[in-house]
């Protein structure tokens, strides 16, 4: 019997390893580099092992998106726990989570690649719309004002501008964010 048959199976660790490699490949080489062969080779996991966890490239891409979304959710939830003011709490947390992506280049790069896929893949757009709709419904009592919606739309614009590097014109980013936070208090 080979050593593989005696090796202790750790499916959750292997699955996460595959997702980490997929994220790294997309960050370093772009979404086109995300192939099952590339992930298998870079991770040291056999193609059969990869297919056990992710039977298709779409399944891998979906899992990568869900993993990023879970981290984004955790970040927002932590920020909300630290915010004592219920009114506009979700919108402030969303704004800060998006604005602070710029401070985490790896996370920002992962989101940039997945955002490109999000624009091209209908099922990922559907998943993102569902996430937005779930949060909109969940925080209808505290974050449904027009001002809170403006803040979230502005955060999305900030996200895109940061991703493209299109509006880094020396403006006072902290003042911009502070002004947006003021809108969440109305």
C-alpha positions in Angstrom: 0.0 0.0 0.0 1.2 3.5 -0.7 1.8 6.1 1.9 -1.3 8.0 0.6 -3.5 5.2 2.0 -1.9 5.6 5.4 -2.0 9.4 5.4 -4.5 10.9 7.7 -7.3 12.6 5.6 -7.8 16.3 6.4 -10.4 17.4 3.9 -11.1 20.8 5.4 -7.4 21.7 5.4 -6.9 20.4 1.8 -10.0 22.4 0.7 -8.7 25.6 2.3 -5.2 24.9 0.8 -6.8 24.7 -2.7 -8.8 27.9 -2.1 -5.6 29.7 -1.0 -3.7 28.5 -4.0 -6.6 29.6 -6.3 -6.6 33.0 -4.7 -2.9 33.4 -5.0 -2.9 32.3 -8.7 -5.7 34.8 -9.5 -3.9 37.6 -7.6 -0.5 36.9 -9.3 -1.6 35.9 -12.8 -5.2 37.0 -13.2 -8.4 35.0 -13.5 -7.3 33.4 -16.8 -4.7 31.5 -14.8 -7.3 29.8 -12.7 -7.4 26.4 -14.2 -7.9 23.1 -12.4 -4.5 21.9 -13.7 -2.8 25.0 -12.4 -4.4 24.8 -9.0 -3.6 21.1 -8.8 0.0 21.6 -9.7 0.6 24.6 -7.5 -1.0 23.0 -4.5 0.6 19.6 -4.7 -2.9 18.0 -4.6 -3.7 15.5 -7.2 -6.2 16.4 -9.9 -8.5 13.7 -8.4 -8.2 15.2 -5.0 -9.0 18.7 -6.4 -12.0 17.3 -8.3 -13.2 15.7 -5.1 -13.5 19.1 -3.5 -14.3 21.2 -6.7 -15.6 19.1 -9.6 -15.5 22.1 -12.0 -13.7 25.4 -12.4 -17.0 27.1 -11.7 -17.3 25.2 -8.4 -13.8 26.4 -7.5 -14.6 30.0 -8.5 -17.9 29.9 -6.6 -16.1 28.6 -3.5 -13.4 31.3 -3.8 -16.1 34.0 -4.0 -17.9 32.5 -1.0 -14.6 32.5 1.0 -14.0 36.1 0.2 -17.6 37.0 1.0 -17.4 35.2 4.3 -14.3 37.2 5.3 -15.9 40.4 4.2 -19.0 39.5 6.2 -16.8 38.7 9.3 -15.1 42.1 8.9 -18.4 44.0 8.6 -19.8 42.1 11.6 -16.8 42.8 13.8 -17.0 46.5 12.9 -20.7 46.5 13.7 -20.0 44.9 17.1 -17.6 47.7 17.9 -20.1 50.5 16.9 -22.4 51.5 19.7 -24.8 53.5 17.5 -27.4 51.3 15.8 -28.7 53.9 13.3 -26.5 53.5 10.1 -24.2 50.9 11.7 -24.2 48.5 8.8 -23.6 51.3 6.3 -20.6 52.6 8.4 -19.2 49.1 8.7 -19.6 48.5 5.0 -17.9 51.8 4.1 -15.0 51.2 6.4 -14.6 47.5 5.3 -14.4 48.7 1.7 -12.2 51.7 2.4 -9.8 49.7 4.4 -9.3 47.1 1.7 -6.7 49.5 0.3 -4.7 48.9 3.4 -4.6 45.1 2.8 -3.0 44.7 -0.7 -3.5 40.9 -0.8 -7.1 41.1 0.2 -7.7 44.0 -2.2 -6.0 42.0 -5.0 -8.2 39.0 -4.4 -11.3 41.2 -4.5 -10.1 42.9 -7.6 -9.8 39.5 -9.4 -13.1 38.3 -8.1 -14.8 41.5 -9.0 -13.7 41.0 -12.6 -15.2 37.5 -12.5 -18.3 39.0 -10.8 -18.8 41.2 -13.8 -18.5 38.3 -16.2 -20.2 35.5 -14.4 -24.0 35.7 -14.0 -24.1 33.2 -11.1 -21.6 35.3 -9.1 -23.6 38.5 -9.9 -26.7 36.7 -8.6 -24.9 35.6 -5.4 -23.6 39.2 -4.8 -27.2 40.6 -5.4 -28.5 38.0 -3.0 -25.9 39.1 -0.4 -26.8 42.8 -0.8 -30.6 42.0 -0.7 -30.1 39.9 2.5 -28.3 42.8 4.2 -30.8 45.3 3.0 -33.6 43.3 4.5 -31.7 42.6 7.7 -30.9 46.2 8.4 -34.1 47.8 7.1 -34.8 49.4 10.5 -31.4 51.1 10.8 -29.9 51.5 7.3 -32.8 52.1 4.9 -32.6 55.8 4.7 -31.6 57.5 1.4 -28.5 58.8 3.1 -27.4 55.3 4.2 -28.0 54.1 0.6 -25.9 57.0 -0.7 -23.1 55.9 1.6 -23.2 52.3 0.4 -23.2 53.4 -3.3 -20.3 55.8 -2.6 -18.5 52.9 -0.9 -19.0 50.8 -4.0 -17.6 53.7 -6.1 -14.6 54.0 -3.7 -14.1 50.2 -4.2 -14.0 50.5 -7.9 -11.8 53.6 -7.8 -9.3 51.9 -5.5 -9.4 48.8 -7.7 -8.7 50.8 -10.8 -6.4 53.3 -9.2 -8.5 55.9 -11.1 -9.2 58.6 -8.5 -6.1 58.7 -6.4 -5.6 62.4 -7.0 -4.2 63.5 -3.6 -7.6 64.3 -2.2 -8.2 64.0 1.5 -9.5 60.4 1.8 -10.0 60.7 5.5 -12.2 63.8 5.1 -14.2 62.0 2.4 -14.8 59.0 4.6 -15.6 61.2 7.6 -18.2 63.1 5.5 -19.8 59.9 4.3 -20.0 58.7 7.9 -21.9 61.9 8.8 -24.5 60.8 6.3 -25.1 57.6 8.2 -26.1 59.6 11.3 -29.1 61.3 9.5 
